[in-house]
């Protein structure tokens, strides 16, 4: 196995920092960075995405639509 495993608590912290507390990780669904997990946006609800994408800034799809307007 390549790379080091990052724990769900560390991912949760990174997500909270990147998304200014608007997004949290459902830790029971987290397996690894490149696997999909369930995230919850406080305004738009849940969605599934790869953890690494959310850590680097990807948010709920509905939030992206608002940015375009």
C-alpha positions in Angstrom: 0.0 0.0 0.0 1.4 3.4 -0.9 1.0 6.6 1.0 0.1 7.1 4.6 -3.4 6.8 6.0 -5.0 9.9 7.2 -7.5 9.5 10.1 -11.1 10.7 9.9 -10.5 13.2 12.8 -7.7 14.9 10.8 -9.9 15.0 7.6 -12.7 16.5 9.7 -10.4 19.2 11.0 -9.1 20.0 7.5 -12.6 20.2 6.0 -13.8 22.5 8.8 -10.9 24.8 8.2 -11.2 24.8 4.4 -15.0 25.4 4.4 -15.1 27.7 7.4 -17.3 25.4 9.4 -20.1 25.0 6.8 -19.2 21.4 5.9 -18.6 18.3 8.1 -17.7 14.7 7.4 -19.8 11.7 8.3 -16.9 9.9 9.9 -18.7 6.5 9.7 -18.4 6.7 5.8 -14.7 7.7 5.6 -12.3 5.0 4.4 -9.5 6.8 2.7 -8.8 10.1 0.9 -9.5 8.8 -2.6 -12.8 7.0 -1.7 -16.2 8.7 -1.6 -17.6 9.6 1.8 -20.7 11.5 2.9 -20.3 15.2 3.7 -23.0 17.5 5.2 -23.3 21.1 4.2 -25.2 23.1 7.0 -27.3 24.9 4.4 -27.7 22.4 1.5 -27.6 19.0 3.2 -25.6 15.9 2.4 -23.7 14.8 -0.7 -21.1 12.2 -1.5 -17.6 13.1 -2.7 -14.0 12.0 -2.5 -12.5 13.2 0.7 -9.4 14.6 -1.1 -11.7 16.8 -3.3 -13.5 18.3 -0.3 -10.3 18.9 1.6 -8.9 20.9 -1.3 -12.1 23.0 -1.7 -14.9 21.2 -3.5 -18.2 21.9 -1.8 -21.8 20.9 -2.2 -23.0 21.1 -5.9 -25.8 23.6 -5.0 -23.3 25.9 -3.5 -21.3 26.0 -6.8 -24.5 27.0 -8.6 -24.9 30.0 -6.3 -21.3 31.1 -7.0 -22.1 31.2 -10.7 -25.1 33.6 -10.2 
